[in-house]
Amino acid sequence: MTNRHYPLYKVNRYETFLEMLNDIARQYGEREAIVTFTPQGERRAYSFNRLLEDSLAFSAALSSMGL
């Protein structure tokens, strides 16, 4: 059995989830983060920037409800 040292590649460490989302959006921007298909077979793609925007909006909505 080989003795490996982990992680095998550079791993970014983040203090908060928001910090991670901001960094990933900065790195990957308009690249596809999530791809889904409607029941009719229509393809929908969401970029890393869109994922960040939607996450911030969801966070704001939860905060406004006191959660």
Residue, then its C-alpha position, 0 to 999 in steps of 0.5 A: m500500500t502506498n503512502r499518499h499525502y492528502p490533499l493531492y492538489k491545492v485546496n482553497r479554504y474558506e471561512t464562510f459559504l459566502e466567501m466560497l461562492n464569491d471566489i467560485a463566481r470570480q473564477y468561473g463566472e459565466r461557465e455552466a454551474i448547473v444544467t437541468f432539463t424541463p419535462q419537455g426536454e428543454r435544456r436550462a443552464y445556470s452560470f456560477n454568477r447566476l448561482l451566486e446572485d440567486s444564493l444572495a437573493f435567497s439569503a436576503a429573503l430568509s433574513s427578511m423573514g428573521l431566519 
